[in-house]
Amino acid sequence: MLVGVSAISLLITVIPVGAFLLHRLETRFEQPDLTEMDFAGVIVLSGTIAGTSYLKRGEVQFLTAPDRIFTMLRLANQHPEKPIIFTGKDGVLIDRGFSEAEVLRKWLSDSRLLTQNMHFETKARNTHENALNTKGMVSSLWPENSQKPWVLVTSADHMPRAVGVFRKAGWKIIAYPVGRITSDDLHLASLNVSGGIKSLSRGLREWVGLTAYYWTGRTDEWFPGPKSVATDN
């Protein structure tokens, strides 16, 4: 068993399987120049704050995907006339009294970074609910903008699945991927065992998620790609 585990670890280190899987996801959408685009607002997906650390110690730790928050702050200041929606509660099935959106709102307020155009959807537990809940929020607060294009911000590897889900929910989406971690130059024999395992785990999670969402009807496309905004619905 030890020999087998060692051989597998060596294989995924010498041959960057995880990096290949992630690279395919991360390069599916290019980051657009928003200065040349007409859009109604911005939607930022949760998945940044470590819920366990907050519940245990009351500390806000941005352990994963902090680029989503940085991008949210930048776009909120660049486009003060447009609503910026952060959506997401907790990624676990059992309610443990944690809502990432509520925690982030308080942290931004305490840090004097909260702007008037920031809004928070606090109930969604996954990407499917992100799409549905924000759709209802926009239809209620800004009905005139419900059929206009919205910018979607999430991690580059998660963007294909997110775009597919939002299209299925009736959104016109401008994909704005952030936090790309792979390089266009993929090399063999990096000998980074922990990095190889993390990349493989992250890549497999998204590919399995794409397949599961397609099979369960949460998206109409197995591997969603770029489309014209005029027909993206």
C-alpha positions as CSV (number, residue, x, y, z in Angstrom):
1,M,0.0,0.0,0.0
2,L,2.8,2.4,0.9
3,V,4.5,1.7,-2.5
4,G,1.2,2.3,-4.3
5,V,0.6,5.6,-2.5
6,S,4.1,6.7,-3.2
7,A,3.8,5.8,-6.9
8,I,0.6,7.7,-7.3
9,S,2.0,10.7,-5.5
10,L,5.0,10.7,-7.7
11,L,2.9,10.3,-10.8
12,I,0.6,13.3,-10.1
13,T,3.8,15.3,-9.2
14,V,5.8,14.5,-12.3
15,I,2.8,14.6,-14.6
16,P,0.7,17.7,-13.5
17,V,-2.7,16.1,-14.0
18,G,-4.4,18.6,-11.6
19,A,-2.8,21.6,-13.4
20,F,-4.0,20.3,-16.8
21,L,-7.6,19.9,-15.4
22,L,-7.5,23.4,-13.8
23,H,-5.9,25.1,-16.8
24,R,-8.7,23.9,-19.1
25,L,-11.3,25.4,-16.7
26,E,-9.5,28.6,-16.0
27,T,-8.9,29.5,-19.7
28,R,-12.5,28.8,-20.7
29,F,-13.4,32.5,-20.2
30,E,-11.2,35.6,-20.7
31,Q,-11.5,38.6,-18.4
32,P,-13.3,41.3,-20.3
33,D,-12.7,45.1,-20.4
34,L,-15.8,46.4,-18.7
35,T,-15.2,50.0,-19.8
36,E,-16.4,49.0,-23.3
37,M,-19.5,47.1,-22.0
38,D,-23.0,48.0,-20.9
39,F,-24.2,46.1,-17.9
40,A,-26.7,46.6,-15.1
41,G,-24.7,45.5,-12.1
42,V,-22.3,43.0,-10.6
43,I,-22.8,39.6,-8.9
44,V,-20.0,38.3,-6.7
45,L,-20.1,34.6,-5.5
46,S,-19.2,33.6,-2.0
47,G,-16.5,31.1,-1.1
48,T,-13.8,33.3,0.4
49,I,-14.2,33.4,4.2
50,A,-13.3,30.4,6.3
51,G,-16.5,29.6,8.2
52,T,-14.9,27.2,10.7
53,S,-12.3,29.8,11.8
54,Y,-15.0,32.4,12.2
55,L,-17.3,30.2,14.2
56,K,-14.5,29.1,16.5
57,R,-12.6,32.3,17.0
58,G,-14.7,35.1,15.5
59,E,-11.9,36.0,13.1
60,V,-12.5,36.8,9.4
61,Q,-9.9,34.9,7.5
62,F,-9.8,35.1,3.7
63,L,-8.2,31.7,3.1
64,T,-9.6,31.0,-0.4
65,A,-10.5,33.1,-3.4
66,P,-9.7,36.6,-1.9
67,D,-9.6,37.9,-5.5
68,R,-13.4,37.9,-5.5
69,I,-13.5,40.4,-2.6
70,F,-10.7,42.6,-4.1
71,T,-12.6,42.7,-7.4
72,M,-15.8,43.5,-5.6
73,L,-14.2,46.5,-3.9
74,R,-12.6,47.7,-7.1
75,L,-15.8,47.5,-9.2
76,A,-18.0,49.0,-6.4
77,N,-15.8,52.1,-6.5
78,Q,-15.4,52.2,-10.2
79,H,-19.1,51.9,-10.8
80,P,-20.9,53.6,-7.8
81,E,-24.1,54.0,-9.8
82,K,-24.5,50.2,-10.3
83,P,-25.6,47.6,-7.7
84,I,-22.9,45.2,-6.5
85,I,-24.5,42.0,-5.0
86,F,-22.5,39.6,-2.9
87,T,-24.3,36.3,-2.6
88,G,-23.8,33.3,-0.3
89,K,-24.5,31.9,3.1
90,D,-22.6,28.7,3.9
91,G,-21.4,25.8,1.8
92,V,-22.4,23.0,4.2
93,L,-25.7,21.2,4.3
94,I,-26.3,21.6,8.0
95,D,-27.1,25.1,9.2
96,R,-24.3,26.1,11.6
97,G,-25.3,29.7,12.1
98,F,-22.8,31.1,9.7
99,S,-23.6,33.4,6.7
100,E,-20.6,34.5,4.7
101,A,-22.6,37.5,3.2
102,E,-23.6,38.7,6.7
103,V,-20.0,38.3,8.0
104,L,-18.6,40.1,5.1
105,R,-21.0,43.0,5.3
106,K,-20.1,43.5,9.0
107,W,-16.4,43.3,8.2
108,L,-16.6,45.8,5.4
109,S,-18.6,48.1,7.6
110,D,-16.2,47.9,10.5
111,S,-13.3,48.4,8.0
112,R,-15.0,51.4,6.5
113,L,-15.0,49.8,3.1
114,L,-18.7,49.3,2.7
115,T,-20.2,51.4,-0.1
116,Q,-23.9,52.3,-0.7
117,N,-24.1,50.3,-3.8
118,M,-23.1,47.0,-2.1
119,H,-26.0,44.6,-1.4
120,F,-25.9,41.2,0.2
121,E,-27.9,38.0,-0.5
122,T,-27.5,35.9,2.7
123,K,-29.3,32.6,2.2
124,A,-27.8,30.8,-0.8
125,R,-25.9,27.6,0.0
126,N,-24.6,26.7,-3.5
127,T,-24.2,28.1,-7.0
128,H,-27.7,27.0,-8.0
129,E,-29.2,29.0,-5.1
130,N,-26.9,31.9,-5.8
131,A,-28.5,32.2,-9.3
132,L,-32.1,31.8,-8.1
133,N,-31.9,34.0,-5.0
134,T,-30.1,36.9,-6.8
135,K,-32.6,36.6,-9.6
136,G,-35.5,37.1,-7.2
137,M,-33.6,40.0,-5.5
138,V,-33.0,41.8,-8.7
139,S,-36.6,41.3,-9.9
140,S,-37.8,42.8,-6.6
141,L,-35.4,45.7,-6.2
142,W,-34.5,46.6,-9.8
143,P,-37.1,45.0,-12.0
144,E,-36.1,47.2,-14.9
145,N,-32.6,45.6,-14.9
146,S,-33.7,41.9,-14.6
147,Q,-33.3,41.3,-18.3
148,K,-30.1,43.3,-18.8
149,P,-26.6,41.8,-18.7
150,W,-24.9,41.4,-15.3
151,V,-21.2,40.9,-14.6
152,L,-20.6,37.6,-12.8
153,V,-17.4,37.5,-10.6
154,T,-16.0,34.2,-9.3
155,S,-12.8,32.1,-9.5
156,A,-11.6,31.3,-12.9
157,D,-11.9,27.5,-12.4
158,H,-15.5,27.8,-11.1
159,M,-16.6,30.1,-13.8
160,P,-17.8,27.5,-16.4
161,R,-20.2,25.9,-13.9
162,A,-21.3,29.2,-12.6
163,V,-22.1,30.6,-16.0
164,G,-24.1,27.4,-16.9
165,V,-26.2,27.7,-13.8
166,F,-26.9,31.4,-14.2
167,R,-27.8,31.0,-17.8
168,K,-30.2,28.2,-16.8
169,A,-31.8,30.6,-14.3
170,G,-32.5,33.2,-17.0
171,W,-29.6,35.5,-16.5
172,K,-27.7,37.4,-19.3
173,I,-24.1,37.0,-18.0
174,I,-20.8,38.7,-18.6
175,A,-18.2,36.3,-17.2
176,Y,-15.5,38.1,-15.2
177,P,-13.1,35.3,-13.9
178,V,-10.6,36.1,-11.2
179,G,-7.9,34.3,-9.2
180,R,-6.4,32.2,-11.9
181,I,-3.6,30.0,-10.4
182,T,-2.3,28.0,-13.4
183,S,0.2,29.1,-15.9
184,D,0.1,28.7,-19.7
185,D,3.5,27.0,-19.4
186,L,2.8,23.6,-17.8
187,H,6.0,21.8,-16.9
188,L,6.6,18.1,-16.0
189,A,8.6,17.1,-13.0
190,S,7.8,20.0,-10.7
191,L,8.2,17.7,-7.8
192,N,5.7,19.6,-5.7
193,V,3.7,16.8,-4.2
194,S,1.4,18.9,-2.0
195,G,0.7,21.4,-4.8
196,G,0.0,18.5,-7.2
197,I,-2.5,16.9,-4.8
198,K,-4.2,20.2,-4.2
199,S,-4.5,21.0,-7.9
200,L,-5.9,17.6,-8.6
201,S,-8.5,17.8,-5.8
202,R,-9.6,21.3,-6.9
203,G,-9.8,20.3,-10.6
204,L,-11.7,17.1,-10.0
205,R,-14.1,18.9,-7.8
206,E,-15.1,21.3,-10.5
207,W,-15.3,18.7,-13.3
208,V,-17.4,16.4,-11.1
209,G,-19.5,19.5,-10.2
210,L,-20.0,20.3,-13.9
211,T,-21.1,16.7,-14.6
212,A,-23.5,16.5,-11.6
213,Y,-25.1,19.9,-12.4
214,Y,-25.6,18.8,-16.0
215,W,-27.1,15.5,-15.0
216,T,-29.5,17.0,-12.5
217,G,-30.7,19.7,-14.9
218,R,-29.1,22.7,-13.1
219,T,-27.4,23.6,-16.4
220,D,-28.1,22.9,-20.0
221,E,-24.5,22.6,-21.0
222,W,-21.9,20.2,-19.7
223,F,-19.0,22.6,-20.3
224,P,-20.4,26.1,-20.8
225,G,-18.3,28.5,-22.9
226,P,-18.4,32.1,-24.1
227,K,-21.5,33.4,-25.9
228,S,-22.7,36.7,-27.2
229,V,-24.3,38.6,-24.3
230,A,-27.3,39.3,-26.6
231,T,-28.1,35.6,-26.7
232,D,-26.8,34.6,-23.3
233,N,-30.0,33.7,-21.4
